[in-house]
């Protein structure tokens, strides 16, 4: 790793601290930084006897929300990077290929149909994650099968968009048959928000994210060879089939665990890997994976903050602000490829 890369990693890691503090301080009710630090210290040491309104805002609302935004941004960015390497194309991602749509459909089935079986609906974090993963894997395998049939990446992207529309159509049918209470719960989730993420869900997100991060970094060397082509990778002793399976599983799991608890979040998985490439000026996956994770965490945290504050006290869906951030990057990439 070059000294320039080490400096960039140091700056990005340090930027997580002010990002965390700003996102916890700023909100409809501003809390001064020193007050936030005092509340954080009290909560860490267990001295919450003097619980106040500010204490509840910090520990029950804002801290879990910021941690969730860090994990969501990192997970979706890694997932997007892995998919771009798998398809050897810079304009693919979980949202573009319809993987998130599959997760949304599966969770929608669980929320809307589950309420018919279980009074009050299915609320287990692991059940939501399992449903989301099944949906993501199903769409991913469909896309991979079709990728072997069609050679044009534009056609493949159109297929991914079409799958997204099919999932939306099926969800519309479910929504039409749902009761008012079921529909309200699903619509609030499907808008995409980190505001309702609980500590138990953060625990699941963390337990899933950390092993996937480690696996993706371990696969870094194989991914570098895979970028140059499957035949070249085989000559270097890389088991292409294992690498492909690992990429599919890790990217699907990362997308699923975030979609299950935060709803669909657009463009982060597509845009952030390109920011990492521009900053680090390298194609080395072993550098881009952790870089994309950190950048994605920071970007998503600020996008979530913008969704809270842009039209306060009305809160925008997080996909609104991430789309405002990521759509221009996609347009730039498509224009460059066209030229």
Secondary structure as a PSIPRED ss2 file (coil, helix, strand):
# PSIPRED VFORMAT (PSIPRED V4.0)

   1 X C   1.000  0.000  0.000
   2 X C   1.000  0.000  0.000
   3 X H   0.000  1.000  0.000
   4 X H   0.000  1.000  0.000
   5 X H   0.000  1.000  0.000
   6 X H   0.000  1.000  0.000
   7 X H   0.000  1.000  0.000
   8 X H   0.000  1.000  0.000
   9 X H   0.000  1.000  0.000
  10 X H   0.000  1.000  0.000
  11 X H   0.000  1.000  0.000
  12 X H   0.000  1.000  0.000
  13 X H   0.000  1.000  0.000
  14 X H   0.000  1.000  0.000
  15 X H   0.000  1.000  0.000
  16 X H   0.000  1.000  0.000
  17 X H   0.000  1.000  0.000
  18 X H   0.000  1.000  0.000
  19 X H   0.000  1.000  0.000
  20 X H   0.000  1.000  0.000
  21 X H   0.000  1.000  0.000
  22 X H   0.000  1.000  0.000
  23 X H   0.000  1.000  0.000
  24 X H   0.000  1.000  0.000
  25 X H   0.000  1.000  0.000
  26 X C   1.000  0.000  0.000
  27 X C   1.000  0.000  0.000
  28 X C   1.000  0.000  0.000
  29 X C   1.000  0.000  0.000
  30 X C   1.000  0.000  0.000
  31 X C   1.000  0.000  0.000
  32 X C   1.000  0.000  0.000
  33 X H   0.000  1.000  0.000
  34 X H   0.000  1.000  0.000
  35 X H   0.000  1.000  0.000
  36 X H   0.000  1.000  0.000
  37 X H   0.000  1.000  0.000
  38 X H   0.000  1.000  0.000
  39 X H   0.000  1.000  0.000
  40 X H   0.000  1.000  0.000
  41 X H   0.000  1.000  0.000
  42 X H   0.000  1.000  0.000
  43 X H   0.000  1.000  0.000
  44 X H   0.000  1.000  0.000
  45 X H   0.000  1.000  0.000
  46 X C   1.000  0.000  0.000
  47 X C   1.000  0.000  0.000
  48 X C   1.000  0.000  0.000
  49 X C   1.000  0.000  0.000
  50 X C   1.000  0.000  0.000
  51 X C   1.000  0.000  0.000
  52 X C   1.000  0.000  0.000
  53 X H   0.000  1.000  0.000
  54 X H   0.000  1.000  0.000
  55 X H   0.000  1.000  0.000
  56 X H   0.000  1.000  0.000
  57 X H   0.000  1.000  0.000
  58 X H   0.000  1.000  0.000
  59 X H   0.000  1.000  0.000
  60 X H   0.000  1.000  0.000
  61 X H   0.000  1.000  0.000
  62 X H   0.000  1.000  0.000
  63 X H   0.000  1.000  0.000
  64 X H   0.000  1.000  0.000
  65 X H   0.000  1.000  0.000
  66 X H   0.000  1.000  0.000
  67 X H   0.000  1.000  0.000
  68 X H   0.000  1.000  0.000
  69 X H   0.000  1.000  0.000
  70 X H   0.000  1.000  0.000
  71 X H   0.000  1.000  0.000
  72 X H   0.000  1.000  0.000
  73 X H   0.000  1.000  0.000
  74 X H   0.000  1.000  0.000
  75 X H   0.000  1.000  0.000
  76 X H   0.000  1.000  0.000
  77 X H   0.000  1.000  0.000
  78 X H   0.000  1.000  0.000
  79 X H   0.000  1.000  0.000
  80 X H   0.000  1.000  0.000
  81 X H   0.000  1.000  0.000
  82 X H   0.000  1.000  0.000
  83 X H   0.000  1.000  0.000
  84 X H   0.000  1.000  0.000
  85 X H   0.000  1.000  0.000
  86 X H   0.000  1.000  0.000
  87 X C   1.000  0.000  0.000
  88 X C   1.000  0.000  0.000
  89 X C   1.000  0.000  0.000
  90 X C   1.000  0.000  0.000
  91 X C   1.000  0.000  0.000
  92 X C   1.000  0.000  0.000
  93 X C   1.000  0.000  0.000
  94 X C   1.000  0.000  0.000
  95 X C   1.000  0.000  0.000
  96 X C   1.000  0.000  0.000
  97 X C   1.000  0.000  0.000
  98 X C   1.000  0.000  0.000
  99 X H   0.000  1.000  0.000
 100 X H   0.000  1.000  0.000
 101 X H   0.000  1.000  0.000
 102 X H   0.000  1.000  0.000
 103 X H   0.000  1.000  0.000
 104 X H   0.000  1.000  0.000
 105 X H   0.000  1.000  0.000
 106 X H   0.000  1.000  0.000
 107 X H   0.000  1.000  0.000
 108 X H   0.000  1.000  0.000
 109 X H   0.000  1.000  0.000
 110 X H   0.000  1.000  0.000
 111 X H   0.000  1.000  0.000
 112 X H   0.000  1.000  0.000
 113 X H   0.000  1.000  0.000
 114 X H   0.000  1.000  0.000
 115 X H   0.000  1.000  0.000
 116 X H   0.000  1.000  0.000
 117 X H   0.000  1.000  0.000
 118 X C   1.000  0.000  0.000
 119 X C   1.000  0.000  0.000
 120 X C   1.000  0.000  0.000
 121 X C   1.000  0.000  0.000
 122 X C   1.000  0.000  0.000
 123 X C   1.000  0.000  0.000
 124 X C   1.000  0.000  0.000
 125 X H   0.000  1.000  0.000
 126 X H   0.000  1.000  0.000
 127 X H   0.000  1.000  0.000
 128 X H   0.000  1.000  0.000
 129 X H   0.000  1.000  0.000
 130 X H   0.000  1.000  0.000
 131 X H   0.000  1.000  0.000
 132 X H   0.000  1.000  0.000
 133 X H   0.000  1.000  0.000
 134 X H   0.000  1.000  0.000
 135 X H   0.000  1.000  0.000
 136 X H   0.000  1.000  0.000
 137 X H   0.000  1.000  0.000
 138 X H   0.000  1.000  0.000
 139 X H   0.000  1.000  0.000
 140 X H   0.000  1.000  0.000
 141 X H   0.000  1.000  0.000
 142 X H   0.000  1.000  0.000
 143 X H   0.000  1.000  0.000
 144 X H   0.000  1.000  0.000
 145 X H   0.000  1.000  0.000
 146 X H   0.000  1.000  0.000
 147 X H   0.000  1.000  0.000
 148 X C   1.000  0.000  0.000
 149 X C   1.000  0.000  0.000
 150 X C   1.000  0.000  0.000
 151 X C   1.000  0.000  0.000
 152 X C   1.000  0.000  0.000
 153 X H   0.000  1.000  0.000
 154 X H   0.000  1.000  0.000
 155 X H   0.000  1.000  0.000
 156 X H   0.000  1.000  0.000
 157 X H   0.000  1.000  0.000
 158 X H   0.000  1.000  0.000
 159 X H   0.000  1.000  0.000
 160 X H   0.000  1.000  0.000
 161 X H   0.000  1.000  0.000
 162 X H   0.000  1.000  0.000
 163 X H   0.000  1.000  0.000
 164 X H   0.000  1.000  0.000
 165 X H   0.000  1.000  0.000
 166 X H   0.000  1.000  0.000
 167 X H   0.000  1.000  0.000
 168 X H   0.000  1.000  0.000
 169 X H   0.000  1.000  0.000
 170 X H   0.000  1.000  0.000
 171 X H   0.000  1.000  0.000
 172 X H   0.000  1.000  0.000
 173 X H   0.000  1.000  0.000
 174 X H   0.000  1.000  0.000
 175 X H   0.000  1.000  0.000
 176 X H   0.000  1.000  0.000
 177 X H   0.000  1.000  0.000
 178 X C   1.000  0.000  0.000
 179 X C   1.000  0.000  0.000
 180 X H   0.000  1.000  0.000
 181 X H   0.000  1.000  0.000
 182 X H   0.000  1.000  0.000
 183 X H   0.000  1.000  0.000
 184 X H   0.000  1.000  0.000
 185 X H   0.000  1.000  0.000
 186 X H   0.000  1.000  0.000
 187 X H   0.000  1.000  0.000
 188 X H   0.000  1.000  0.000
 189 X H   0.000  1.000  0.000
 190 X H   0.000  1.000  0.000
 191 X C   1.000  0.000  0.000
 192 X C   1.000  0.000  0.000
 193 X C   1.000  0.000  0.000
 194 X C   1.000  0.000  0.000
 195 X C   1.000  0.000  0.000
 196 X C   1.000  0.000  0.000
 197 X C   1.000  0.000  0.000
 198 X C   1.000  0.000  0.000
 199 X H   0.000  1.000  0.000
 200 X H   0.000  1.000  0.000
 201 X H   0.000  1.000  0.000
 202 X H   0.000  1.000  0.000
 203 X H   0.000  1.000  0.000
 204 X H   0.000  1.000  0.000
 205 X H   0.000  1.000  0.000
 206 X H   0.000  1.000  0.000
 207 X H   0.000  1.000  0.000
 208 X H   0.000  1.000  0.000
 209 X H   0.000  1.000  0.000
 210 X H   0.000  1.000  0.000
 211 X H   0.000  1.000  0.000
 212 X H   0.000  1.000  0.000
 213 X H   0.000  1.000  0.000
 214 X H   0.000  1.000  0.000
 215 X H   0.000  1.000  0.000
 216 X H   0.000  1.000  0.000
 217 X H   0.000  1.000  0.000
 218 X H   0.000  1.000  0.000
 219 X C   1.000  0.000  0.000
 220 X H   0.000  1.000  0.000
 221 X H   0.000  1.000  0.000
 222 X H   0.000  1.000  0.000
 223 X H   0.000  1.000  0.000
 224 X H   0.000  1.000  0.000
 225 X H   0.000  1.000  0.000
 226 X H   0.000  1.000  0.000
 227 X H   0.000  1.000  0.000
 228 X C   1.000  0.000  0.000
 229 X C   1.000  0.000  0.000
 230 X H   0.000  1.000  0.000
 231 X H   0.000  1.000  0.000
 232 X H   0.000  1.000  0.000
 233 X H   0.000  1.000  0.000
 234 X H   0.000  1.000  0.000
 235 X H   0.000  1.000  0.000
 236 X C   1.000  0.000  0.000
 237 X C   1.000  0.000  0.000
 238 X C   1.000  0.000  0.000
 239 X C   1.000  0.000  0.000
 240 X H   0.000  1.000  0.000
 241 X H   0.000  1.000  0.000
 242 X H   0.000  1.000  0.000
 243 X H   0.000  1.000  0.000
 244 X H   0.000  1.000  0.000
 245 X H   0.000  1.000  0.000
 246 X H   0.000  1.000  0.000
 247 X H   0.000  1.000  0.000
 248 X H   0.000  1.000  0.000
 249 X H   0.000  1.000  0.000
 250 X H   0.000  1.000  0.000
 251 X H   0.000  1.000  0.000
 252 X H   0.000  1.000  0.000
 253 X H   0.000  1.000  0.000
 254 X H   0.000  1.000  0.000
 255 X H   0.000  1.000  0.000
 256 X H   0.000  1.000  0.000
 257 X H   0.000  1.000  0.000
 258 X H   0.000  1.000  0.000
 259 X H   0.000  1.000  0.000
 260 X H   0.000  1.000  0.000
 261 X H   0.000  1.000  0.000
 262 X H   0.000  1.000  0.000
 263 X C   1.000  0.000  0.000
 264 X C   1.000  0.000  0.000
 265 X C   1.000  0.000  0.000
 266 X C   1.000  0.000  0.000
 267 X C   1.000  0.000  0.000
 268 X H   0.000  1.000  0.000
 269 X H   0.000  1.000  0.000
 270 X H   0.000  1.000  0.000
 271 X H   0.000  1.000  0.000
 272 X H   0.000  1.000  0.000
 273 X H   0.000  1.000  0.000
 274 X H   0.000  1.000  0.000
 275 X H   0.000  1.000  0.000
 276 X H   0.000  1.000  0.000
 277 X H   0.000  1.000  0.000
 278 X H   0.000  1.000  0.000
 279 X H   0.000  1.000  0.000
 280 X H   0.000  1.000  0.000
 281 X C   1.000  0.000  0.000
 282 X C   1.000  0.000  0.000
 283 X C   1.000  0.000  0.000
 284 X C   1.000  0.000  0.000
 285 X H   0.000  1.000  0.000
 286 X H   0.000  1.000  0.000
 287 X H   0.000  1.000  0.000
 288 X H   0.000  1.000  0.000
 289 X H   0.000  1.000  0.000
 290 X H   0.000  1.000  0.000
 291 X H   0.000  1.000  0.000
 292 X H   0.000  1.000  0.000
 293 X H   0.000  1.000  0.000
 294 X H   0.000  1.000  0.000
 295 X H   0.000  1.000  0.000
 296 X H   0.000  1.000  0.000
 297 X H   0.000  1.000  0.000
 298 X H   0.000  1.000  0.000
 299 X H   0.000  1.000  0.000
 300 X H   0.000  1.000  0.000
 301 X H   0.000  1.000  0.000
 302 X H   0.000  1.000  0.000
 303 X H   0.000  1.000  0.000
 304 X H   0.000  1.000  0.000
 305 X H   0.000  1.000  0.000
 306 X H   0.000  1.000  0.000
 307 X H   0.000  1.000  0.000
 308 X H   0.000  1.000  0.000
 309 X H   0.000  1.000  0.000
 310 X C   1.000  0.000  0.000
 311 X E   0.000  0.000  1.000
 312 X C   1.000  0.000  0.000
 313 X C   1.000  0.000  0.000
 314 X E   0.000  0.000  1.000
 315 X C   1.000  0.000  0.000
 316 X C   1.000  0.000  0.000
 317 X C   1.000  0.000  0.000
 318 X H   0.000  1.000  0.000
 319 X H   0.000  1.000  0.000
 320 X H   0.000  1.000  0.000
 321 X H   0.000  1.000  0.000
 322 X H   0.000  1.000  0.000
 323 X H   0.000  1.000  0.000
 324 X H   0.000  1.000  0.000
 325 X H   0.000  1.000  0.000
 326 X H   0.000  1.000  0.000
 327 X H   0.000  1.000  0.000
 328 X H   0.000  1.000  0.000
 329 X H   0.000  1.000  0.000
 330 X H   0.000  1.000  0.000
 331 X H   0.000  1.000  0.000
 332 X H   0.000  1.000  0.000
 333 X H   0.000  1.000  0.000
 334 X H   0.000  1.000  0.000
 335 X H   0.000  1.000  0.000
 336 X H   0.000  1.000  0.000
 337 X H   0.000  1.000  0.000
 338 X H   0.000  1.000  0.000
 339 X C   1.000  0.000  0.000
